[in-house]
Amino acid sequence: MSKAEEALYDNNDEEVVVDLMNDLRDATGKVEQRFLALERLREFEHLLNEELNRLQGRRDEEDKQTLDAEIERTATRLGELDDTFKNADETKKAFDKKEQELRDRKAELDGDESASDDDK
């Protein structure tokens, strides 16, 4: 046991007891100050988390709108590409049909010995 603790228990030295009580009061005050500071920090952290969540929610909404707009643009472009492909396919079919007609006509002319060279 320290001298101060002995004095407190024995109540022999009033000055040491008073010093010890003052030190105890000071220590208690410091603990309370630190506790209050800790509570302020926790409240500040809570407010920061709320602000972060609010900002994140707003950003998520902005990202969603941007993504939705991009999806819409892409769908439009895909529709245009699909139309272009269909037109190209129809053009190719028409070309293939005309080409086949020309081949058939050429075969007809090649098979006809009496056809003139101009017909061929």
C-alpha positions as CSV (number, residue, x, y, z in Angstrom):
1,M,0.0,0.0,0.0
2,S,1.2,3.5,-0.8
3,K,1.7,6.2,1.8
4,A,-1.4,8.1,0.5
5,E,-3.5,4.9,0.7
6,E,-2.4,4.2,4.2
7,A,-3.1,7.8,5.2
8,L,-6.6,7.5,3.7
9,Y,-7.4,4.3,5.5
10,D,-5.9,5.4,8.8
11,N,-7.0,9.0,8.5
12,N,-3.8,10.0,10.2
13,D,-2.5,12.7,7.9
14,E,-5.2,15.1,6.9
15,E,-3.1,16.8,4.2
16,V,-2.4,13.6,2.4
17,V,-6.0,12.6,2.6
18,V,-7.1,15.9,1.1
19,D,-4.4,15.6,-1.6
20,L,-5.6,12.1,-2.4
21,M,-9.2,13.2,-2.5
22,N,-8.3,16.1,-4.8
23,D,-6.3,13.7,-7.0
24,L,-9.3,11.3,-7.1
25,R,-11.7,14.2,-7.9
26,D,-9.3,15.4,-10.7
27,A,-9.0,11.8,-12.1
28,T,-12.8,11.5,-12.0
29,G,-13.2,14.8,-13.8
30,K,-10.7,13.7,-16.5
31,V,-12.5,10.4,-16.9
32,E,-15.8,12.3,-17.3
33,Q,-14.2,14.7,-19.8
34,R,-12.9,11.8,-21.8
35,F,-16.2,10.0,-21.7
36,L,-18.0,13.2,-22.9
37,A,-15.3,13.6,-25.7
38,L,-15.9,9.9,-26.6
39,E,-19.7,10.5,-26.8
40,R,-19.2,13.5,-29.0
41,L,-17.0,11.5,-31.3
42,R,-19.6,8.7,-31.4
43,E,-22.3,11.2,-32.2
44,F,-20.1,12.8,-34.9
45,E,-19.3,9.4,-36.4
46,H,-23.1,8.6,-36.4
47,L,-23.8,11.9,-38.2
48,L,-21.0,11.2,-40.7
49,N,-22.4,7.8,-41.4
50,E,-25.9,9.2,-41.9
51,E,-24.4,11.8,-44.3
52,L,-22.4,9.1,-46.1
53,N,-25.5,6.9,-46.5
54,R,-27.5,9.9,-47.8
55,L,-24.8,10.8,-50.3
56,Q,-24.4,7.2,-51.4
57,G,-28.1,6.9,-51.9
58,R,-28.1,10.0,-54.1
59,R,-25.2,8.8,-56.0
60,D,-26.8,5.3,-56.5
61,E,-29.9,7.1,-57.9
62,E,-27.8,9.2,-60.2
63,D,-25.9,6.1,-61.4
64,K,-29.2,4.2,-61.9
65,Q,-30.5,7.1,-64.1
66,T,-27.3,7.2,-66.1
67,L,-27.4,3.4,-66.6
68,D,-31.1,3.5,-67.5
69,A,-30.4,6.2,-70.1
70,E,-27.4,4.2,-71.5
71,I,-29.5,1.1,-71.7
72,E,-32.2,3.0,-73.6
73,R,-29.6,4.4,-76.0
74,T,-28.1,1.0,-76.6
75,A,-31.6,-0.6,-77.1
76,T,-32.3,2.1,-79.7
77,R,-29.0,1.5,-81.5
78,L,-29.6,-2.2,-81.4
79,G,-33.0,-1.7,-83.0
80,E,-31.4,0.4,-85.7
81,L,-28.8,-2.2,-86.3
82,D,-31.4,-4.9,-86.5
83,D,-33.3,-2.8,-89.1
84,T,-30.1,-2.4,-91.0
85,F,-29.4,-6.1,-90.9
86,K,-32.9,-6.9,-92.1
87,N,-32.6,-4.4,-95.0
88,A,-29.2,-5.9,-95.9
89,D,-30.6,-9.4,-95.8
90,E,-33.5,-8.4,-98.1
91,T,-31.1,-6.7,-100.5
92,K,-28.9,-9.8,-100.5
93,K,-31.9,-12.1,-101.2
94,A,-32.9,-9.8,-104.1
95,F,-29.4,-9.9,-105.4
96,D,-29.2,-13.7,-105.1
97,K,-32.5,-14.0,-106.9
98,K,-31.4,-11.7,-109.7
99,E,-28.1,-13.5,-109.9
100,Q,-29.9,-16.8,-110.2
101,E,-32.1,-15.5,-112.9
102,L,-29.1,-14.3,-114.8
103,R,-27.4,-17.7,-114.4
104,D,-30.5,-19.4,-115.5
105,R,-30.8,-17.1,-118.5
106,K,-27.1,-17.7,-119.4
107,A,-27.6,-21.4,-119.1
108,E,-30.6,-21.1,-121.4
109,L,-28.6,-19.2,-123.9
110,D,-25.6,-21.5,-123.6
111,G,-27.8,-24.4,-124.3
112,D,-29.5,-22.8,-127.3
113,E,-27.1,-23.2,-130.2
114,S,-29.2,-21.1,-132.4
115,A,-29.0,-18.0,-130.2
116,S,-26.9,-15.2,-131.6
117,D,-23.8,-14.0,-129.8
118,D,-25.5,-10.8,-128.9
119,D,-28.2,-12.7,-126.9
120,K,-25.5,-14.5,-125.0
